[in-house]
Amino acid sequence: MSLRIKKGDKISVIAGKDKGKTGKVLKFDRTKEKLIAEGINIAKKHARRKSESEQGGIKEIPALIHVSNVMLFCTSCNKGVRFGIKVSDDKTKARICKKCQKVI
């Protein structure tokens, strides 16, 4: 299955507790079909102090979110959109927005 979402893409959440938020993809796992985005799906983790210099407490870390709950974000449409692949004359592929036909 070709998902076509890559590290560095801007995405919009379409389902879940963070519906409507946008963020940049930090990590993408193709085998699990899940990703980590900045500012989205933040989980709280209780951490014990491991050394004298390190501080324990509650830390907020980004958690995985399934790729079916996100869409690519188009900056010209200013929302999450479906996208297609356009092949140019020199055989290079580009992802385009289905609504405005601009390159994402």
C-alpha positions, 0 to 999 in steps of 0.5 A, spaced: 500 500 500 502 506 497 501 511 503 505 517 500 505 521 506 513 523 508 517 526 513 516 533 513 509 534 510 504 538 513 498 534 515 491 536 518 487 531 523 480 529 521 478 524 527 480 523 534 481 528 540 485 533 536 480 533 530 482 540 526 489 541 529 495 541 524 502 539 524 508 537 521 510 530 520 516 528 525 516 520 524 513 516 519 512 508 520 510 504 514 510 498 517 505 500 522 502 505 518 502 510 524 506 517 524 508 522 529 507 529 528 509 535 532 503 538 537 498 532 535 496 527 540 500 529 546 501 523 551 503 524 558 508 520 561 510 519 568 518 518 569 522 516 574 529 520 576 534 516 574 540 520 576 542 526 581 542 531 575 536 528 571 529 531 574 523 526 574 516 528 573 510 528 568 513 529 561 509 530 555 511 526 549 508 526 542 504 519 541 503 515 534 497 517 530 494 512 525 495 515 518 487 514 516 486 519 521 490 525 517 490 528 511 495 532 507 494 540 508 494 544 502 496 551 504 492 555 498 486 551 500 488 552 508 485 545 509 486 538 509 485 535 502 485 529 498 491 529 493 493 526 486 499 524 483 501 528 476 507 526 472 510 532 468 513 532 461 520 530 464 518 524 468 518 527 475 512 526 479 508 531 484 503 531 489 497 536 487 491 538 491 484 535 488 481 542 489 485 547 487 490 543 482 496 546 486 503 542 488 503 540 495 
